[in-house]
Amino acid sequence: MKALVAAACIAVLAFVGYFFWGEYSKAKAVADEAARVEAVRSEIFDLAKDSAGLSQTEKARSYCDLLNKINTNNPEKSHARERVLQNCRYFGYL
C-alpha cells in the first residue's frame, strides 16, 4: 500500500511539474515575442531620428514613406530596405 501511495504522489508531482513547465514556456515565448517587436519598433525610430521637429511616430512615418519612394539597384541594400519596409507596414507607418 505504501508503494502505491508513493507512486501516486510521484505521478501527481510529475504532472504538476510538467504543467508548470508548459506554462512557463508559454509565458517566456510571449515575453520574447514582445521584446522582439519592441526591438524592431525602436530600430525604426533609431533610423528615423534625424527628422527634426516631428514626434517619434511622425518621424517614423516620414522615414518609412521616404524609404518607400527610394529605388535602389544594389541587391544588398535592397534586401535591407525591404526588411525595414516590411516592418514599417507591420507597425502601420506605411
Secondary structure, DSSP 4 states (H G I P E B T S, - for coil): -HHHHHHHHHHHHHHHHHHHHHHHHHHHHHHHHHHHHHHHHHHHHHHTTT-TTS-HHHHHHHHHHHHHH-----HHHHHHHHHHHHHHHHHT--
